Structure formats: C-alpha cells, structure tokens
Amino acid sequence: MIRCLHVIDHLGLGGAQSSLLDLVTHLNPESIHSEVAAMHGKGPFARALEEEGVTVHSLAGSRVSPSMVPNLLALARRGSFDVFHFHLPGSNWLAKPVLALAGHSVRVAHDHSSGDLKFRGLGSLVPDAVGHLFSDRVLAVSGGVRDFLIRWEALPSDLVEVVPNGVNTASFSPPDTTARQRARTSFGVKDGEFLVGAMGRFSPEKNFVSLPEIAGLVPGAVFLLAGEGPERDRIEAAIAASSGRERVRIVGRIEDRQGFYAALDAFVLPSFHEGLPMVLLEAMASAIPTVASRLPDIASALDEGHCGLLADPRRPESFSAALHWLACDPGLRFSMGSRARSKCERFFSAAISAAAVEHVYFDLLKAEVAQRRLAAISQSR
C-alpha cells in the first residue's frame, strides 16, 4: 500500500481543487491510500473529500501562520507517507522544499496553471523554477503547460509529464428529463428560455465582466454566473450598466455543480488565459454545448470547434454570435454535446488521469528503491 499525502494551498473553490477531488477518489484504494493537507483553512472541497472518506488536514488557520511548517513536518513524520504530491504555487514554493530538506521523498508537483507568460507573470518564474528543483516529477495538465515549463522555467524535458485533468464522468453526465426540469425549476427558469451558464472564480483572467455585453446581444437568453471572488463588484457594476442586465444573474457559490450543468442549454467560458479548465471538462461530460475562448489547450480539447464552439475573448460579439447559433439550432446543441461527452469519456475521464498518476508513483518509487539499494551496496564496500 502506497501512502500519499496531497498538499494544496487551500480547499476553497477552484479548478485545482475540483481536479484533486476527482483524482484522489479515482486512485485505486487497494494500492494507494490518499490523505490531503490544506496549507491553511479548509472549505467546501474539504467537505466533499471527507464525504468520500478522505482524511483532510488543515496545517494552519491563515496563510501567514508560523505553525504551518512545524505542523507539516509533524504530519509527514506521523503519516509515514511514501509520496508527497503538491498542488498550486504555495505548496510548490514552500511545502515541497521544506519536506525535501527534511529528507522526505518521493515528491510530485502538479501544475494546474495556464501556459501563458502574461498570466503567470515574470515574477513567478524564479520561485516556481526553484521549487521544481525539489521535484522528482512535474505533472502538466496540458501540452501547452509542459511547453511553458520547459521553455520559460528551463525544466528538463524528462522531468515534465503531461497528465490531462480528468472529470468524474459518472457524476457529471447528461441529465435525464426529470433531473433537467428539477434543476431549471430550482433556478427559476421559465419554459422555453435559453439558459446559458458560466462558472469559476471571479478574477480578471476569467473575463466574466464581459458577460453582460454578451447577454445583451443574444435576444431572449438568460445567463447564470456561478462563483465568487474579488471581481464581484466590478461584474455587478457591468451588469447594472448593460442593456441585458435583467437577463444576467449572479448565483454565487454552487455546491451542486452537477445540478447547475443539468439546467443549462449552453455553457460559456470567456477567459483570457486557461490551461485545461475543469469547468470545461465538467460541461463536456454533462453533454452541454460550450462556447469557449480560442486558446490553444481549449481549442485542442474541443477539437478546434468539433466538440464546442470557439470565440475571441476580446470580442464579446463573437461569443454572442456563437450562442445565438446554438439557441436557434437544437440539433446542433444535441450533436455537439454528444461529441463533447464522447471525447471526455475517451480522453478526459478521472479514471484515465488517475491511472496515469498511479503509473508515475510506481515508476518513481521503483527508482527510489533502486537508488537505496545502490547506496547500501556502495556503503557495504
């Protein structure tokens, strides 16, 4: 039995947290025991993990607590873990070096970010690259992220492996008529309304501030925006100032994500920067046709428009035109949603991603055992 501790910055809302939930609940429980440590606090994903029987630890009450490092070291010593798996920058920059210097291995880093230098910023390159000096393997969620790490952070190509995000295709699946009607009723959607949804953290790179303008150009469509974050006031101001303000509604944090997708006729993702976002995969697995920003990894996931429509995030009218096309063609919505679901099952299921991660664990542990044996032989001589 391999004992693995996943360390993540926090367990609030986010794609990395959703990816972590799907990963640990699909790793083979007969061969891998998983626990999760949040560097500070807990949050909704802590509850979701605990409901699945995963032990969750909080290392500190706040992100600046001096107890974080000693609590991490105590947990690592007490848990006798074989593998440490790190998610998000804080765990890469702080937790991984601390455990490495304390002699703990094997160490796997998971890069959930975008492969875009403008989004990451030059200031992140040095701490990220230094943090990866303590990695035995770096998992990139897309080819674009892998290329970024090799080009801009000078990581050796054999250190970085692409493991795409995987979604729970049993949990996120096409809703039946009853589930769909129940979900639409819960959001107050009227019969015949074309419902468009968006979900994510309210931050500048997500570009949710453009939704009111997009909505104003899609006659009769109703938009639901799920999430929370620092851009909420700006988004609310944009809604109030738009011609489509009566048809855009912020619904806040959604616990029942499956129910949210079940209510939709289309999903929209207008981000300026993305890697391989979990919300996109969840919508695809739910057979919801998507209009998403034409970004390299998104375009690849959507087969350049075969499994979803692509638009320019700097031109809201391009999103509106695509959504209007979907609204007018139920047959297109059905066929595009079906193709998206099929692609998720073949390439982006949580079971496939978990199997790839398991292979990484076993590969690294075999190398670790071999190194120990060589060291023992050398010492005996």
Secondary structure as a PSIPRED ss2 file (coil, helix, strand):
# PSIPRED VFORMAT (PSIPRED V4.0)

   1 M C   1.000  0.000  0.000
   2 I E   0.000  0.000  1.000
   3 R E   0.000  0.000  1.000
   4 C E   0.000  0.000  1.000
   5 L E   0.000  0.000  1.000
   6 H E   0.000  0.000  1.000
   7 V E   0.000  0.000  1.000
   8 I E   0.000  0.000  1.000
   9 D C   1.000  0.000  0.000
  10 H C   1.000  0.000  0.000
  11 L C   1.000  0.000  0.000
  12 G C   1.000  0.000  0.000
  13 L C   1.000  0.000  0.000
  14 G C   1.000  0.000  0.000
  15 G H   0.000  1.000  0.000
  16 A H   0.000  1.000  0.000
  17 Q H   0.000  1.000  0.000
  18 S H   0.000  1.000  0.000
  19 S H   0.000  1.000  0.000
  20 L H   0.000  1.000  0.000
  21 L H   0.000  1.000  0.000
  22 D H   0.000  1.000  0.000
  23 L H   0.000  1.000  0.000
  24 V H   0.000  1.000  0.000
  25 T C   1.000  0.000  0.000
  26 H C   1.000  0.000  0.000
  27 L C   1.000  0.000  0.000
  28 N C   1.000  0.000  0.000
  29 P C   1.000  0.000  0.000
  30 E C   1.000  0.000  0.000
  31 S C   1.000  0.000  0.000
  32 I E   0.000  0.000  1.000
  33 H E   0.000  0.000  1.000
  34 S E   0.000  0.000  1.000
  35 E E   0.000  0.000  1.000
  36 V E   0.000  0.000  1.000
  37 A E   0.000  0.000  1.000
  38 A E   0.000  0.000  1.000
  39 M C   1.000  0.000  0.000
  40 H C   1.000  0.000  0.000
  41 G C   1.000  0.000  0.000
  42 K C   1.000  0.000  0.000
  43 G C   1.000  0.000  0.000
  44 P H   0.000  1.000  0.000
  45 F H   0.000  1.000  0.000
  46 A H   0.000  1.000  0.000
  47 R H   0.000  1.000  0.000
  48 A H   0.000  1.000  0.000
  49 L H   0.000  1.000  0.000
  50 E H   0.000  1.000  0.000
  51 E H   0.000  1.000  0.000
  52 E C   1.000  0.000  0.000
  53 G C   1.000  0.000  0.000
  54 V C   1.000  0.000  0.000
  55 T E   0.000  0.000  1.000
  56 V E   0.000  0.000  1.000
  57 H E   0.000  0.000  1.000
  58 S E   0.000  0.000  1.000
  59 L C   1.000  0.000  0.000
  60 A C   1.000  0.000  0.000
  61 G C   1.000  0.000  0.000
  62 S C   1.000  0.000  0.000
  63 R C   1.000  0.000  0.000
  64 V C   1.000  0.000  0.000
  65 S C   1.000  0.000  0.000
  66 P C   1.000  0.000  0.000
  67 S C   1.000  0.000  0.000
  68 M H   0.000  1.000  0.000
  69 V H   0.000  1.000  0.000
  70 P H   0.000  1.000  0.000
  71 N H   0.000  1.000  0.000
  72 L H   0.000  1.000  0.000
  73 L H   0.000  1.000  0.000
  74 A H   0.000  1.000  0.000
  75 L H   0.000  1.000  0.000
  76 A H   0.000  1.000  0.000
  77 R H   0.000  1.000  0.000
  78 R H   0.000  1.000  0.000
  79 G H   0.000  1.000  0.000
  80 S C   1.000  0.000  0.000
  81 F C   1.000  0.000  0.000
  82 D C   1.000  0.000  0.000
  83 V E   0.000  0.000  1.000
  84 F E   0.000  0.000  1.000
  85 H E   0.000  0.000  1.000
  86 F E   0.000  0.000  1.000
  87 H E   0.000  0.000  1.000
  88 L C   1.000  0.000  0.000
  89 P H   0.000  1.000  0.000
  90 G H   0.000  1.000  0.000
  91 S H   0.000  1.000  0.000
  92 N H   0.000  1.000  0.000
  93 W H   0.000  1.000  0.000
  94 L H   0.000  1.000  0.000
  95 A H   0.000  1.000  0.000
  96 K H   0.000  1.000  0.000
  97 P H   0.000  1.000  0.000
  98 V H   0.000  1.000  0.000
  99 L H   0.000  1.000  0.000
 100 A H   0.000  1.000  0.000
 101 L H   0.000  1.000  0.000
 102 A C   1.000  0.000  0.000
 103 G C   1.000  0.000  0.000
 104 H C   1.000  0.000  0.000
 105 S C   1.000  0.000  0.000
 106 V C   1.000  0.000  0.000
 107 R E   0.000  0.000  1.000
 108 V E   0.000  0.000  1.000
 109 A E   0.000  0.000  1.000
 110 H E   0.000  0.000  1.000
 111 D E   0.000  0.000  1.000
 112 H C   1.000  0.000  0.000
 113 S C   1.000  0.000  0.000
 114 S C   1.000  0.000  0.000
 115 G C   1.000  0.000  0.000
 116 D C   1.000  0.000  0.000
 117 L H   0.000  1.000  0.000
 118 K H   0.000  1.000  0.000
 119 F H   0.000  1.000  0.000
 120 R H   0.000  1.000  0.000
 121 G C   1.000  0.000  0.000
 122 L H   0.000  1.000  0.000
 123 G H   0.000  1.000  0.000
 124 S H   0.000  1.000  0.000
 125 L H   0.000  1.000  0.000
 126 V H   0.000  1.000  0.000
 127 P H   0.000  1.000  0.000
 128 D H   0.000  1.000  0.000
 129 A H   0.000  1.000  0.000
 130 V H   0.000  1.000  0.000
 131 G H   0.000  1.000  0.000
 132 H H   0.000  1.000  0.000
 133 L C   1.000  0.000  0.000
 134 F C   1.000  0.000  0.000
 135 S C   1.000  0.000  0.000
 136 D C   1.000  0.000  0.000
 137 R E   0.000  0.000  1.000
 138 V E   0.000  0.000  1.000
 139 L E   0.000  0.000  1.000
 140 A E   0.000  0.000  1.000
 141 V C   1.000  0.000  0.000
 142 S C   1.000  0.000  0.000
 143 G H   0.000  1.000  0.000
 144 G H   0.000  1.000  0.000
 145 V H   0.000  1.000  0.000
 146 R H   0.000  1.000  0.000
 147 D H   0.000  1.000  0.000
 148 F H   0.000  1.000  0.000
 149 L H   0.000  1.000  0.000
 150 I H   0.000  1.000  0.000
 151 R H   0.000  1.000  0.000
 152 W H   0.000  1.000  0.000
 153 E C   1.000  0.000  0.000
 154 A C   1.000  0.000  0.000
 155 L C   1.000  0.000  0.000
 156 P C   1.000  0.000  0.000
 157 S H   0.000  1.000  0.000
 158 D H   0.000  1.000  0.000
 159 L H   0.000  1.000  0.000
 160 V E   0.000  0.000  1.000
 161 E E   0.000  0.000  1.000
 162 V E   0.000  0.000  1.000
 163 V C   1.000  0.000  0.000
 164 P C   1.000  0.000  0.000
 165 N C   1.000  0.000  0.000
 166 G C   1.000  0.000  0.000
 167 V E   0.000  0.000  1.000
 168 N C   1.000  0.000  0.000
 169 T C   1.000  0.000  0.000
 170 A C   1.000  0.000  0.000
 171 S C   1.000  0.000  0.000
 172 F C   1.000  0.000  0.000
 173 S C   1.000  0.000  0.000
 174 P C   1.000  0.000  0.000
 175 P C   1.000  0.000  0.000
 176 D C   1.000  0.000  0.000
 177 T H   0.000  1.000  0.000
 178 T H   0.000  1.000  0.000
 179 A H   0.000  1.000  0.000
 180 R H   0.000  1.000  0.000
 181 Q H   0.000  1.000  0.000
 182 R H   0.000  1.000  0.000
 183 A H   0.000  1.000  0.000
 184 R H   0.000  1.000  0.000
 185 T H   0.000  1.000  0.000
 186 S H   0.000  1.000  0.000
 187 F C   1.000  0.000  0.000
 188 G C   1.000  0.000  0.000
 189 V C   1.000  0.000  0.000
 190 K C   1.000  0.000  0.000
 191 D C   1.000  0.000  0.000
 192 G C   1.000  0.000  0.000
 193 E C   1.000  0.000  0.000
 194 F E   0.000  0.000  1.000
 195 L E   0.000  0.000  1.000
 196 V E   0.000  0.000  1.000
 197 G E   0.000  0.000  1.000
 198 A E   0.000  0.000  1.000
 199 M E   0.000  0.000  1.000
 200 G C   1.000  0.000  0.000
 201 R C   1.000  0.000  0.000
 202 F C   1.000  0.000  0.000
 203 S C   1.000  0.000  0.000
 204 P H   0.000  1.000  0.000
 205 E H   0.000  1.000  0.000
 206 K H   0.000  1.000  0.000
 207 N C   1.000  0.000  0.000
 208 F H   0.000  1.000  0.000
 209 V H   0.000  1.000  0.000
 210 S H   0.000  1.000  0.000
 211 L H   0.000  1.000  0.000
 212 P H   0.000  1.000  0.000
 213 E H   0.000  1.000  0.000
 214 I H   0.000  1.000  0.000
 215 A H   0.000  1.000  0.000
 216 G H   0.000  1.000  0.000
 217 L C   1.000  0.000  0.000
 218 V C   1.000  0.000  0.000
 219 P C   1.000  0.000  0.000
 220 G C   1.000  0.000  0.000
 221 A E   0.000  0.000  1.000
 222 V E   0.000  0.000  1.000
 223 F E   0.000  0.000  1.000
 224 L E   0.000  0.000  1.000
 225 L E   0.000  0.000  1.000
 226 A E   0.000  0.000  1.000
 227 G C   1.000  0.000  0.000
 228 E C   1.000  0.000  0.000
 229 G C   1.000  0.000  0.000
 230 P C   1.000  0.000  0.000
 231 E C   1.000  0.000  0.000
 232 R H   0.000  1.000  0.000
 233 D H   0.000  1.000  0.000
 234 R H   0.000  1.000  0.000
 235 I H   0.000  1.000  0.000
 236 E H   0.000  1.000  0.000
 237 A H   0.000  1.000  0.000
 238 A H   0.000  1.000  0.000
 239 I H   0.000  1.000  0.000
 240 A H   0.000  1.000  0.000
 241 A H   0.000  1.000  0.000
 242 S C   1.000  0.000  0.000
 243 S C   1.000  0.000  0.000
 244 G C   1.000  0.000  0.000
 245 R H   0.000  1.000  0.000
 246 E H   0.000  1.000  0.000
 247 R H   0.000  1.000  0.000
 248 V E   0.000  0.000  1.000
 249 R E   0.000  0.000  1.000
 250 I E   0.000  0.000  1.000
 251 V E   0.000  0.000  1.000
 252 G E   0.000  0.000  1.000
 253 R C   1.000  0.000  0.000
 254 I C   1.000  0.000  0.000
 255 E C   1.000  0.000  0.000
 256 D C   1.000  0.000  0.000
 257 R H   0.000  1.000  0.000
 258 Q H   0.000  1.000  0.000
 259 G H   0.000  1.000  0.000
 260 F H   0.000  1.000  0.000
 261 Y H   0.000  1.000  0.000
 262 A H   0.000  1.000  0.000
 263 A C   1.000  0.000  0.000
 264 L C   1.000  0.000  0.000
 265 D C   1.000  0.000  0.000
 266 A E   0.000  0.000  1.000
 267 F E   0.000  0.000  1.000
 268 V E   0.000  0.000  1.000
 269 L E   0.000  0.000  1.000
 270 P C   1.000  0.000  0.000
 271 S C   1.000  0.000  0.000
 272 F C   1.000  0.000  0.000
 273 H C   1.000  0.000  0.000
 274 E C   1.000  0.000  0.000
 275 G C   1.000  0.000  0.000
 276 L C   1.000  0.000  0.000
 277 P C   1.000  0.000  0.000
 278 M H   0.000  1.000  0.000
 279 V H   0.000  1.000  0.000
 280 L H   0.000  1.000  0.000
 281 L H   0.000  1.000  0.000
 282 E H   0.000  1.000  0.000
 283 A H   0.000  1.000  0.000
 284 M H   0.000  1.000  0.000
 285 A H   0.000  1.000  0.000
 286 S C   1.000  0.000  0.000
 287 A C   1.000  0.000  0.000
 288 I C   1.000  0.000  0.000
 289 P C   1.000  0.000  0.000
 290 T E   0.000  0.000  1.000
 291 V E   0.000  0.000  1.000
 292 A E   0.000  0.000  1.000
 293 S E   0.000  0.000  1.000
 294 R C   1.000  0.000  0.000
 295 L C   1.000  0.000  0.000
 296 P H   0.000  1.000  0.000
 297 D H   0.000  1.000  0.000
 298 I H   0.000  1.000  0.000
 299 A H   0.000  1.000  0.000
 300 S H   0.000  1.000  0.000
 301 A H   0.000  1.000  0.000
 302 L C   1.000  0.000  0.000
 303 D H   0.000  1.000  0.000
 304 E H   0.000  1.000  0.000
 305 G H   0.000  1.000  0.000
 306 H C   1.000  0.000  0.000
 307 C C   1.000  0.000  0.000
 308 G C   1.000  0.000  0.000
 309 L E   0.000  0.000  1.000
 310 L E   0.000  0.000  1.000
 311 A E   0.000  0.000  1.000
 312 D C   1.000  0.000  0.000
 313 P C   1.000  0.000  0.000
 314 R C   1.000  0.000  0.000
 315 R C   1.000  0.000  0.000
 316 P H   0.000  1.000  0.000
 317 E H   0.000  1.000  0.000
 318 S H   0.000  1.000  0.000
 319 F H   0.000  1.000  0.000
 320 S H   0.000  1.000  0.000
 321 A H   0.000  1.000  0.000
 322 A H   0.000  1.000  0.000
 323 L H   0.000  1.000  0.000
 324 H H   0.000  1.000  0.000
 325 W H   0.000  1.000  0.000
 326 L H   0.000  1.000  0.000
 327 A H   0.000  1.000  0.000
 328 C H   0.000  1.000  0.000
 329 D C   1.000  0.000  0.000
 330 P H   0.000  1.000  0.000
 331 G H   0.000  1.000  0.000
 332 L H   0.000  1.000  0.000
 333 R H   0.000  1.000  0.000
 334 F H   0.000  1.000  0.000
 335 S H   0.000  1.000  0.000
 336 M H   0.000  1.000  0.000
 337 G H   0.000  1.000  0.000
 338 S H   0.000  1.000  0.000
 339 R H   0.000  1.000  0.000
 340 A H   0.000  1.000  0.000
 341 R H   0.000  1.000  0.000
 342 S H   0.000  1.000  0.000
 343 K H   0.000  1.000  0.000
 344 C H   0.000  1.000  0.000
 345 E H   0.000  1.000  0.000
 346 R H   0.000  1.000  0.000
 347 F H   0.000  1.000  0.000
 348 F C   1.000  0.000  0.000
 349 S E   0.000  0.000  1.000
 350 A H   0.000  1.000  0.000
 351 A H   0.000  1.000  0.000
 352 I H   0.000  1.000  0.000
 353 S H   0.000  1.000  0.000
 354 A H   0.000  1.000  0.000
 355 A H   0.000  1.000  0.000
 356 A H   0.000  1.000  0.000
 357 V H   0.000  1.000  0.000
 358 E H   0.000  1.000  0.000
 359 H H   0.000  1.000  0.000
 360 V H   0.000  1.000  0.000
 361 Y H   0.000  1.000  0.000
 362 F H   0.000  1.000  0.000
 363 D H   0.000  1.000  0.000
 364 L H   0.000  1.000  0.000
 365 L H   0.000  1.000  0.000
 366 K H   0.000  1.000  0.000
 367 A H   0.000  1.000  0.000
 368 E H   0.000  1.000  0.000
 369 V H   0.000  1.000  0.000
 370 A H   0.000  1.000  0.000
 371 Q H   0.000  1.000  0.000
 372 R H   0.000  1.000  0.000
 373 R H   0.000  1.000  0.000
 374 L H   0.000  1.000  0.000
 375 A H   0.000  1.000  0.000
 376 A H   0.000  1.000  0.000
 377 I H   0.000  1.000  0.000
 378 S H   0.000  1.000  0.000
 379 Q H   0.000  1.000  0.000
 380 S H   0.000  1.000  0.000
 381 R C   1.000  0.000  0.000
